Amino acid sequence: MISLRNHVISIAAVFLALAAGVVLGSTSLSNRVLGGLADDRANLSKQVADLQSRQTDLTGRLTDADRYALSTGPLAVRGALDGKSVVLITTADAKQTDRDGVAGLLRAAGATVTGELQLTDAFTDPTKSDQLRSLVTRLLPAGVQLPTAADPGTLAGGLIGPLLLLDKATGKPQASPDETAAALTGLASGGYVRQGQGLRAAQLALVITGGAVGGDAAADRAAVIARFATQVQRSGGGTVLAGRTGSADNFGPLSVVRADGSVLSTVDDVDNPAGQVVTVLTLRDAAAGKVGSYGTAGNAQAPAPTSATG
């Protein structure tokens, strides 16, 4: 008969054997797993190194392309806007480097830049849209009729467009100097715009904005700029809305224009030298009544206009 002592010893021996097996098995498994992980890590490290090398190569190519565009840009646009006048309208998030780059090319194209009107952050603030609507109706010059749309962007464009653009048919101002000064001063006093020195009306308008709009009211802010620029287009001989990379994505103002199928031309990469050249050529086409959406975004129809204006 087996004693209780021997029974306990037997059971303990069984458990010790199982424990030893588990330890030996897990050690062997761990070695295999660790070996596999080491191989995976080596492969991933190689992939990262390859991607970094490709990124460095692409960055170098882009830098070379930008340098080439900077050096050849004035030649590419020469004569494109001979005898034309252009007014600049910039949004609160527009970059000075973009504005300066395009302004220089406009002059190289033979255009006269008649000044700049800056839209402030309040201009697109949804909490101030009612005040903007009310102010626009009070500042309207005699003979200028506002559009029937009630959104603040369209209404503001209905006021500012005729102030800054010459009549397409007659080539004459659409408001008197006193009416223009009073309206722009009223908008500036309300905190919605800032006037550049010597600002006067032009044949064409270039609206320069930033990239994608962020924040809780992103969609509303983008829509204000899109509707504003579209209405300005209806006031004169041609208008282009140009934005930085991202301006045609998600809540960017250019994405709103392109989704609407608007008659307004757009360029979505004004933050690089090639895009600034495209902006000037697009404005040339706008003066000839041609509409296009250009740039590097997925919803652009082409990188640049393909035909020259005679």
VONU-976942 format. One line per 5 residues: number of its first residue (from 0); their letters; for each residue y, x, z of N, C-alpha, C. Coordinates in steps of 0.05 Angstrom, whole numbers, always signed. Example, Ala and Ser with C-alpha at 12.3 -4.5 7.8 and 13.67 -1.06 7.14 Angstrom:
BEGIN
0	as	-114:+264:+156:-90:+246:+156:-66:+264:+156 ~ -45:+257:+142:-21:+273:+143:+1:+258:+157;
This chain:
BEGIN
0	mislr	-24:+17:+0:+0:+0:+0:+25:+18:+0 ~ +45:+11:-18:+69:+27:-20:+88:+20:+3 ~ +97:+41:+17:+115:+36:+39:+143:+29:+29 ~ +159:+17:+47:+186:+10:+40:+202:+35:+33 ~ +196:+57:+47:+210:+82:+42:+205:+92:+13;
5	nhvis	+179:+91:+5:+172:+99:-22:+185:+81:-43 ~ +186:+55:-37:+198:+36:-55:+228:+41:-60 ~ +241:+47:-37:+270:+53:-39:+274:+78:-55 ~ +257:+99:-50:+260:+124:-64:+255:+120:-94 ~ +236:+103:-101:+230:+98:-129:+254:+85:-143;
10	iaavf	+265:+65:-130:+288:+51:-141:+312:+70:-145 ~ +316:+87:-125:+338:+107:-126:+333:+126:-149 ~ +308:+134:-154:+302:+152:-175:+308:+139:-203 ~ +302:+113:-205:+307:+99:-230:+337:+99:-235 ~ +353:+92:-215:+382:+91:-218:+394:+118:-225;
15	lalaa	+383:+140:-212:+392:+167:-218:+386:+174:-247 ~ +363:+165:-257:+355:+171:-285:+374:+157:-304 ~ +380:+131:-297:+398:+116:-314:+426:+129:-315 ~ +435:+137:-291:+462:+149:-289:+463:+175:-306 ~ +442:+191:-304:+441:+216:-319:+441:+210:-349;
20	gvvlg	+427:+189:-357:+426:+182:-385:+453:+173:-395 ~ +466:+157:-378:+493:+148:-386:+512:+171:-389 ~ +511:+190:-369:+529:+213:-370:+524:+230:-395 ~ +499:+236:-400:+492:+252:-424:+499:+238:-450 ~ +494:+211:-451:+501:+196:-475:+530:+195:-480;
25	stsls	+546:+190:-458:+575:+188:-461:+587:+214:-469 ~ +575:+236:-459:+585:+263:-466:+582:+268:-496 ~ +558:+261:-505:+552:+265:-534:+570:+247:-551 ~ +574:+222:-542:+591:+203:-557:+620:+212:-556 ~ +629:+222:-533:+657:+231:-530:+662:+254:-549;
30	nrvlg	+642:+272:-551:+646:+295:-569:+648:+286:-597 ~ +632:+266:-605:+633:+256:-633:+660:+242:-638 ~ +669:+225:-618:+694:+211:-621:+717:+230:-622 ~ +718:+249:-604:+739:+269:-603:+740:+285:-629 ~ +716:+291:-639:+715:+306:-664:+727:+290:-687;
35	gladd	+721:+264:-687:+732:+246:-708:+762:+243:-705 ~ +771:+241:-680:+800:+238:-676:+815:+263:-684 ~ +803:+286:-679:+815:+311:-687:+818:+313:-718 ~ +797:+304:-732:+798:+303:-761:+820:+284:-771 ~ +821:+260:-758:+842:+241:-766:+870:+252:-761;
40	ranls	+873:+266:-738:+899:+277:-732:+907:+298:-753 ~ +888:+314:-761:+894:+335:-781:+902:+322:-807 ~ +887:+300:-815:+894:+287:-840:+922:+274:-839 ~ +928:+261:-816:+954:+249:-813:+976:+269:-813 ~ +971:+292:-800:+991:+313:-800:+997:+323:-828;
45	kqvad	+976:+325:-844:+979:+334:-872:+995:+313:-888 ~ +989:+287:-883:+1004:+266:-897:+1033:+266:-890 ~ +1039:+270:-864:+1067:+271:-854:+1081:+294:-867 ~ +1068:+317:-869:+1081:+341:-881:+1086:+336:-911 ~ +1067:+323:-924:+1071:+317:-953:+1094:+297:-957;
50	lqsrq	+1096:+277:-939:+1118:+257:-942:+1145:+271:-936 ~ +1145:+288:-916:+1170:+302:-910:+1179:+320:-933 ~ +1159:+332:-946:+1166:+349:-969:+1177:+332:-992 ~ +1164:+309:-997:+1174:+291:-1018:+1202:+280:-1012 ~ +1206:+274:-986:+1233:+264:-978:+1254:+285:-982;
55	tdltg	+1248:+310:-976:+1267:+332:-980:+1273:+335:-1010 ~ +1252:+333:-1026:+1255:+335:-1055:+1273:+312:-1066 ~ +1267:+287:-1057:+1282:+264:-1066:+1311:+266:-1057 ~ +1316:+275:-1032:+1343:+278:-1022:+1359:+298:-1038 ~ +1345:+319:-1046:+1358:+339:-1062:+1366:+328:-1090;
60	rltda	+1347:+312:-1101:+1353:+300:-1127:+1376:+281:-1126 ~ +1377:+264:-1104:+1399:+245:-1101:+1425:+260:-1097 ~ +1425:+282:-1082:+1450:+297:-1079:+1459:+308:-1106 ~ +1441:+318:-1121:+1448:+328:-1148:+1459:+306:-1166 ~ +1446:+282:-1164:+1455:+259:-1180:+1484:+251:-1172;
65	dryal	+1489:+251:-1145:+1516:+243:-1136:+1537:+264:-1145 ~ +1529:+289:-1145:+1548:+310:-1154:+1554:+306:-1184 ~ +1533:+299:-1198:+1536:+295:-1227:+1554:+271:-1232 ~ +1550:+250:-1217:+1566:+225:-1221:+1595:+231:-1213 ~ +1599:+247:-1192:+1627:+253:-1185:+1641:+269:-1206;
70	stgpl	+1626:+288:-1219:+1639:+305:-1239:+1643:+290:-1265 ~ +1625:+272:-1272:+1627:+259:-1298:+1639:+231:-1297 ~ +1642:+220:-1272:+1652:+193:-1270:+1678:+188:-1284 ~ +1699:+205:-1280:+1724:+200:-1294:+1721:+200:-1324 ~ +1703:+216:-1335:+1698:+216:-1364:+1684:+190:-1372;
75	avrga	+1665:+181:-1356:+1650:+157:-1363:+1667:+132:-1364 ~ +1688:+131:-1348:+1705:+107:-1347:+1731:+110:-1363 ~ +1736:+133:-1374:+1762:+138:-1387:+1768:+117:-1409 ~ +1791:+105:-1406:+1800:+85:-1425:+1789:+58:-1421 ~ +1770:+54:-1402:+1757:+28:-1399:+1776:+6:-1390;
80	ldgks	+1798:+13:-1376:+1817:-7:-1367:+1845:+0:-1375 ~ +1849:+12:-1398:+1875:+19:-1407:+1894:-5:-1407 ~ +1917:-2:-1395:+1937:-24:-1395:+1932:-46:-1376 ~ +1910:-45:-1361:+1903:-66:-1342:+1914:-59:-1314 ~ +1920:-80:-1299:+1929:-77:-1271:+1907:-89:-1253;
85	vvlit	+1902:-76:-1230:+1881:-84:-1212:+1892:-85:-1183 ~ +1886:-107:-1169:+1893:-108:-1141:+1867:-106:-1125 ~ +1868:-90:-1103:+1844:-87:-1086:+1846:-106:-1062 ~ +1823:-119:-1056:+1820:-135:-1032:+1796:-125:-1017 ~ +1800:-116:-993:+1778:-104:-977:+1772:-120:-952;
90	tadak	+1747:-122:-945:+1739:-137:-921:+1740:-118:-897 ~ +1736:-129:-873:+1738:-114:-849:+1718:-92:-847 ~ +1694:-95:-859:+1673:-75:-858:+1672:-57:-882 ~ +1691:-59:-900:+1692:-41:-923:+1699:-13:-913 ~ +1688:+7:-926:+1693:+35:-919:+1715:+47:-935;
95	qtdrd	+1732:+63:-922:+1754:+76:-936:+1745:+95:-958 ~ +1722:+108:-954:+1712:+126:-974:+1705:+111:-1000 ~ +1694:+87:-997:+1687:+71:-1021:+1713:+62:-1035 ~ +1732:+54:-1019:+1758:+44:-1030:+1772:+67:-1045 ~ +1773:+91:-1033:+1786:+114:-1046:+1772:+123:-1071;
100	gvagl	+1745:+123:-1070:+1730:+131:-1093:+1734:+113:-1117 ~ +1733:+87:-1112:+1737:+68:-1134:+1766:+68:-1144 ~ +1785:+71:-1126:+1813:+71:-1134:+1819:+95:-1152 ~ +1807:+118:-1146:+1811:+141:-1163:+1799:+137:-1191 ~ +1776:+124:-1192:+1763:+118:-1218:+1779:+97:-1234;
105	lraag	+1790:+78:-1220:+1807:+58:-1234:+1830:+71:-1248 ~ +1842:+90:-1234:+1865:+104:-1247:+1855:+121:-1270 ~ +1832:+134:-1266:+1821:+150:-1288:+1814:+132:-1312 ~ +1808:+107:-1307:+1801:+88:-1329:+1826:+78:-1343 ~ +1850:+85:-1333:+1875:+76:-1345:+1888:+52:-1332;
110	atvtg	+1876:+43:-1310:+1887:+20:-1296:+1910:+27:-1277 ~ +1926:+8:-1271:+1947:+10:-1250:+1937:-5:-1226 ~ +1935:+8:-1203:+1928:-5:-1178:+1953:-15:-1165 ~ +1955:-42:-1161:+1980:-54:-1152:+1981:-57:-1122 ~ +1962:-47:-1107:+1963:-49:-1078:+1937:-60:-1067;
115	elqlt	+1937:-63:-1041:+1912:-72:-1027:+1919:-93:-1005 ~ +1902:-113:-1004:+1903:-132:-982:+1877:-130:-967 ~ +1879:-125:-941:+1856:-123:-923:+1851:-149:-908 ~ +1827:-159:-910:+1818:-182:-894:+1808:-172:-867 ~ +1817:-184:-846:+1809:-175:-819:+1783:-189:-811;
120	daftd	+1773:-180:-788:+1748:-192:-777:+1752:-222:-771 ~ +1776:-230:-764:+1782:-258:-758:+1778:-275:-783 ~ +1782:-264:-806:+1780:-279:-831:+1752:-292:-834 ~ +1731:-279:-825:+1704:-289:-828:+1693:-300:-801 ~ +1709:-301:-780:+1700:-310:-754:+1697:-341:-755;
125	ptksd	+1672:-351:-751:+1668:-380:-752:+1684:-395:-731 ~ +1690:-382:-708:+1705:-396:-687:+1735:-399:-694 ~ +1744:-386:-716:+1772:-388:-724:+1775:-400:-752 ~ +1753:-412:-761:+1754:-423:-788:+1772:-448:-790 ~ +1773:-464:-769:+1791:-488:-770:+1820:-480:-771;
130	qlrsl	+1827:-459:-755:+1855:-449:-756:+1862:-438:-783 ~ +1842:-424:-796:+1848:-413:-823:+1852:-435:-843 ~ +1835:-456:-842:+1839:-479:-860:+1866:-491:-857 ~ +1874:-495:-832:+1900:-508:-827:+1923:-490:-837 ~ +1921:-464:-832:+1942:-446:-840:+1945:-445:-871;
135	vtrll	+1922:-445:-884:+1922:-443:-914:+1937:-467:-926 ~ +1932:-491:-915:+1945:-515:-926:+1975:-514:-921 ~ +1984:-502:-899:+2012:-502:-892:+2027:-481:-909 ~ +2013:-460:-917:+2026:-438:-932:+2025:-441:-962 ~ +2013:-462:-972:+2009:-465:-1001:+2036:-467:-1016;
140	pagvq	+2040:-449:-1036:+2064:-450:-1052:+2065:-475:-1069 ~ +2089:-483:-1077:+2092:-505:-1095:+2079:-499:-1122 ~ +2065:-517:-1133:+2053:-513:-1159:+2025:-502:-1158 ~ +2016:-493:-1134:+1988:-483:-1131:+1972:-505:-1118 ~ +1949:-511:-1130:+1932:-532:-1120:+1906:-521:-1108;
145	lptaa	+1900:-529:-1084:+1876:-519:-1071:+1851:-532:-1082 ~ +1828:-518:-1082:+1803:-531:-1091:+1795:-553:-1072 ~ +1777:-570:-1081:+1769:-593:-1065:+1749:-585:-1043 ~ +1736:-562:-1046:+1717:-553:-1025:+1731:-549:-999 ~ +1716:-555:-977:+1729:-553:-950:+1722:-528:-935;
150	dpgtl	+1705:-511:-946:+1697:-487:-930:+1720:-467:-930 ~ +1723:-451:-909:+1746:-434:-906:+1748:-412:-927 ~ +1725:-401:-936:+1726:-381:-957:+1738:-390:-983 ~ +1729:-413:-992:+1739:-424:-1017:+1769:-432:-1015 ~ +1776:-444:-992:+1805:-451:-989:+1823:-427:-988;
155	aggli	+1814:-406:-973:+1830:-382:-972:+1832:-368:-999 ~ +1810:-369:-1014:+1810:-358:-1041:+1829:-374:-1059 ~ +1830:-400:-1054:+1848:-417:-1070:+1878:-411:-1065 ~ +1884:-400:-1041:+1911:-392:-1035:+1917:-363:-1044 ~ +1899:-345:-1036:+1904:-316:-1041:+1901:-309:-1070;
160	gplll	+1883:-322:-1084:+1879:-316:-1112:+1904:-318:-1129 ~ +1917:-341:-1128:+1942:-345:-1143:+1965:-327:-1133 ~ +1964:-318:-1108:+1985:-300:-1098:+1982:-272:-1109 ~ +1957:-263:-1113:+1951:-235:-1120:+1944:-231:-1150 ~ +1939:-253:-1164:+1931:-251:-1192:+1951:-264:-1211;
165	ldkat	+1956:-251:-1233:+1974:-263:-1253:+1959:-285:-1268 ~ +1974:-304:-1278:+1962:-325:-1294:+1948:-313:-1319 ~ +1924:-321:-1323:+1908:-309:-1345:+1920:-316:-1372 ~ +1931:-340:-1375:+1942:-348:-1401:+1969:-336:-1407 ~ +1986:-336:-1387:+2014:-327:-1392:+2020:-298:-1383;
170	gkpqa	+2003:-287:-1365:+2008:-261:-1355:+2030:-260:-1335 ~ +2039:-283:-1325:+2061:-284:-1306:+2051:-291:-1278 ~ +2068:-284:-1257:+2060:-291:-1230:+2057:-322:-1226 ~ +2038:-330:-1209:+2033:-358:-1204:+2049:-368:-1181 ~ +2063:-351:-1167:+2081:-359:-1145:+2105:-340:-1145;
175	spdet	+2127:-350:-1135:+2151:-334:-1134:+2148:-312:-1113 ~ +2164:-291:-1115:+2163:-269:-1095:+2167:-279:-1066 ~ +2185:-298:-1063:+2190:-309:-1036:+2166:-325:-1026 ~ +2154:-341:-1043:+2131:-356:-1035:+2107:-338:-1028 ~ +2103:-317:-1045:+2082:-298:-1039:+2086:-284:-1013;
180	aaalt	+2111:-274:-1009:+2117:-260:-984:+2113:-278:-959 ~ +2122:-303:-962:+2119:-322:-939:+2090:-327:-933 ~ +2074:-332:-953:+2046:-338:-949:+2031:-315:-937 ~ +2035:-291:-948:+2021:-268:-938:+2030:-260:-910 ~ +2055:-263:-905:+2066:-258:-878:+2054:-278:-858;
185	glasg	+2051:-303:-866:+2039:-323:-849:+2010:-317:-843 ~ +1995:-308:-863:+1967:-301:-859:+1965:-276:-841 ~ +1983:-257:-845:+1983:-233:-828:+1990:-240:-799 ~ +2010:-258:-795:+2018:-266:-768:+1995:-280:-754 ~ +1978:-294:-769:+1955:-308:-757:+1932:-289:-752;
190	gyvrq	+1935:-264:-760:+1914:-244:-755:+1892:-243:-775 ~ +1896:-255:-799:+1874:-258:-818:+1875:-236:-840 ~ +1899:-224:-845:+1901:-204:-866:+1920:-182:-857 ~ +1919:-159:-871:+1939:-138:-869:+1947:-130:-897 ~ +1973:-128:-901:+1983:-121:-928:+1988:-91:-931;
195	gqglr	+1981:-81:-954:+1988:-53:-960:+2017:-53:-971 ~ +2029:-30:-970:+2057:-28:-980:+2058:-32:-1010 ~ +2079:-46:-1019:+2084:-49:-1047:+2064:-68:-1061 ~ +2050:-84:-1046:+2030:-102:-1058:+2043:-121:-1077 ~ +2031:-124:-1101:+2041:-143:-1120:+2018:-153:-1137;
200	aaqla	+2023:-174:-1152:+2002:-188:-1167:+1992:-170:-1190 ~ +1966:-174:-1198:+1954:-159:-1219:+1938:-177:-1237 ~ +1928:-166:-1259:+1912:-182:-1278:+1883:-186:-1267 ~ +1873:-165:-1254:+1845:-165:-1244:+1844:-160:-1214 ~ +1823:-169:-1202:+1819:-164:-1173:+1792:-151:-1168;
205	lvitg	+1791:-132:-1150:+1766:-120:-1141:+1764:-124:-1111 ~ +1743:-139:-1103:+1738:-145:-1075:+1716:-125:-1066 ~ +1723:-108:-1046:+1704:-88:-1036:+1696:-96:-1008 ~ +1669:-98:-1003:+1659:-106:-977:+1639:-84:-967 ~ +1627:-89:-944:+1609:-70:-933:+1580:-75:-941;
210	gavgg	+1562:-71:-922:+1533:-75:-928:+1524:-102:-918 ~ +1499:-102:-906:+1489:-127:-895:+1505:-135:-871 ~ +1509:-161:-868:+1524:-172:-845:+1505:-177:-822 ~ +1512:-167:-798:+1495:-171:-775:+1507:-191:-755 ~ +1492:-196:-733:+1502:-214:-713:+1492:-243:-716;
215	daaad	+1498:-259:-696:+1489:-287:-696:+1501:-303:-718 ~ +1526:-297:-726:+1539:-313:-747:+1538:-299:-774 ~ +1518:-282:-779:+1516:-266:-803:+1518:-283:-828 ~ +1502:-305:-829:+1501:-321:-853:+1528:-334:-858 ~ +1542:-344:-837:+1568:-356:-841:+1589:-336:-850;
220	raavi	+1588:-313:-839:+1608:-292:-847:+1604:-284:-876 ~ +1578:-280:-883:+1572:-272:-911:+1581:-293:-930 ~ +1577:-318:-923:+1584:-341:-940:+1614:-342:-945 ~ +1630:-336:-924:+1659:-337:-927:+1668:-317:-948 ~ +1658:-292:-946:+1665:-272:-966:+1656:-279:-994;
225	arfat	+1632:-289:-996:+1621:-297:-1022:+1638:-319:-1035 ~ +1644:-340:-1020:+1659:-363:-1030:+1688:-355:-1036 ~ +1699:-338:-1019:+1726:-328:-1023:+1728:-313:-1050 ~ +1711:-293:-1054:+1712:-277:-1078:+1707:-294:-1103 ~ +1689:-313:-1101:+1683:-331:-1124:+1708:-347:-1131;
230	qvqrs	+1723:-357:-1111:+1746:-373:-1117:+1769:-355:-1128 ~ +1771:-331:-1118:+1791:-312:-1129:+1786:-307:-1159 ~ +1760:-306:-1166:+1752:-302:-1194:+1764:-324:-1212 ~ +1766:-348:-1202:+1776:-370:-1218:+1806:-370:-1221 ~ +1820:-351:-1208:+1849:-352:-1207:+1862:-333:-1228;
235	gggtv	+1847:-315:-1239:+1859:-295:-1257:+1842:-287:-1280 ~ +1846:-262:-1289:+1833:-252:-1313:+1806:-239:-1308 ~ +1797:-237:-1283:+1771:-225:-1278:+1770:-214:-1250 ~ +1747:-217:-1236:+1743:-207:-1209:+1715:-196:-1206 ~ +1712:-175:-1190:+1686:-164:-1184:+1683:-162:-1154;
240	lagrt	+1660:-169:-1143:+1654:-165:-1115:+1635:-141:-1113 ~ +1643:-120:-1100:+1627:-96:-1097:+1621:-90:-1068 ~ +1596:-85:-1061:+1588:-80:-1034:+1570:-55:-1032 ~ +1566:-47:-1007:+1549:-24:-1002:+1519:-31:-1003 ~ +1502:-11:-1002:+1474:-16:-1002:+1467:-35:-979;
245	gsadn	+1452:-56:-984:+1445:-76:-964:+1462:-101:-967 ~ +1484:-100:-982:+1501:-123:-985:+1488:-146:-1002 ~ +1467:-139:-1016:+1453:-160:-1032:+1427:-168:-1020 ~ +1422:-159:-995:+1397:-165:-981:+1402:-185:-958 ~ +1383:-202:-952:+1384:-220:-929:+1410:-235:-928;
250	fgpls	+1427:-228:-907:+1452:-243:-903:+1476:-229:-916 ~ +1472:-211:-934:+1495:-198:-947:+1510:-217:-965 ~ +1536:-213:-967:+1552:-231:-984:+1544:-232:-1013 ~ +1535:-209:-1024:+1526:-209:-1052:+1501:-225:-1056 ~ +1484:-226:-1036:+1460:-242:-1038:+1466:-272:-1040;
255	vvrad	+1488:-280:-1026:+1497:-308:-1028:+1507:-314:-1056 ~ +1524:-296:-1067:+1534:-300:-1094:+1512:-301:-1115 ~ +1493:-283:-1113:+1471:-282:-1132:+1452:-306:-1130 ~ +1448:-315:-1105:+1431:-339:-1101:+1444:-364:-1112 ~ +1471:-365:-1112:+1486:-388:-1122:+1487:-389:-1152;
260	gsvls	+1480:-367:-1165:+1482:-366:-1194:+1512:-366:-1203 ~ +1528:-353:-1187:+1557:-354:-1191:+1566:-341:-1217 ~ +1591:-347:-1225:+1604:-335:-1248:+1617:-309:-1240 ~ +1613:-300:-1216:+1626:-276:-1205:+1608:-252:-1209 ~ +1618:-230:-1221:+1603:-206:-1224:+1601:-190:-1198;
265	tvddv	+1578:-177:-1193:+1574:-162:-1168:+1562:-135:-1174 ~ +1567:-116:-1155:+1555:-90:-1156:+1547:-83:-1127 ~ +1522:-76:-1123:+1511:-74:-1095:+1509:-45:-1085 ~ +1519:-25:-1099:+1517:+3:-1089:+1543:+18:-1092 ~ +1565:+6:-1083:+1591:+19:-1086:+1594:+43:-1066;
270	dnpag	+1574:+47:-1049:+1575:+69:-1030:+1565:+95:-1042 ~ +1558:+96:-1067:+1551:+121:-1080:+1567:+125:-1105 ~ +1571:+150:-1114:+1588:+155:-1137:+1580:+140:-1162 ~ +1554:+139:-1168:+1545:+124:-1192:+1552:+95:-1190 ~ +1549:+83:-1166:+1556:+55:-1163:+1586:+50:-1166;
275	qvvtv	+1602:+69:-1160:+1631:+66:-1163:+1638:+66:-1193 ~ +1624:+83:-1208:+1628:+83:-1237:+1620:+55:-1249 ~ +1597:+45:-1239:+1587:+19:-1248:+1607:-3:-1241 ~ +1620:-1:-1218:+1640:-21:-1210:+1663:-22:-1229 ~ +1673:+1:-1238:+1695:+1:-1257:+1686:-10:-1284;
280	ltlrd	+1662:-3:-1293:+1653:-14:-1319:+1647:-44:-1317 ~ +1639:-53:-1294:+1635:-82:-1290:+1661:-97:-1290 ~ +1682:-85:-1279:+1708:-97:-1279:+1719:-98:-1308 ~ +1713:-78:-1323:+1720:-78:-1352:+1707:-102:-1366 ~ +1682:-106:-1361:+1668:-129:-1373:+1678:-155:-1363;
285	aaagk	+1685:-157:-1337:+1696:-181:-1326:+1722:-189:-1340 ~ +1738:-169:-1347:+1763:-174:-1361:+1758:-186:-1389 ~ +1734:-180:-1400:+1727:-190:-1426:+1710:-216:-1424 ~ +1708:-227:-1399:+1694:-252:-1395:+1664:-249:-1392 ~ +1655:-224:-1388:+1626:-220:-1384:+1619:-219:-1355;
290	vgsyg	+1596:-231:-1347:+1587:-233:-1320:+1561:-218:-1317 ~ +1558:-203:-1295:+1532:-189:-1290:+1529:-182:-1261 ~ +1504:-178:-1253:+1498:-168:-1225:+1484:-142:-1228 ~ +1496:-121:-1218:+1486:-94:-1222:+1482:-78:-1196 ~ +1465:-58:-1198:+1460:-41:-1175:+1431:-34:-1171;
295	tagna	+1423:-29:-1147:+1396:-20:-1141:+1380:-40:-1125 ~ +1392:-63:-1117:+1377:-83:-1103:+1358:-98:-1121 ~ +1338:-110:-1109:+1317:-124:-1125:+1328:-148:-1140 ~ +1350:-160:-1131:+1361:-183:-1145:+1383:-176:-1165 ~ +1386:-150:-1171:+1405:-141:-1192:+1391:-144:-1219;
300	qapap	+1407:-151:-1239:+1395:-154:-1266:+1391:-127:-1280 ~ +1406:-107:-1272:+1404:-81:-1284:+1420:-61:-1267 ~ +1415:-35:-1270:+1431:-16:-1254:+1460:-15:-1262 ~ +1466:-21:-1288:+1493:-18:-1298:+1496:-35:-1323 ~ +1521:-42:-1331:+1525:-56:-1357:+1515:-38:-1379;
305	tsatg	+1504:-50:-1400:+1492:-35:-1422:+1509:-35:-1447 ~ +1529:-52:-1448:+1545:-54:-1473:+1574:-47:-1467 ~ +1587:-35:-1486:+1615:-28:-1483:+1632:-51:-1494 ~ +1655:-53:-1482:+1674:-72:-1492:+1692:-59:-1513 ~ +1694:-73:-1536:+1709:-62:-1559:+1737:-57:-1553;
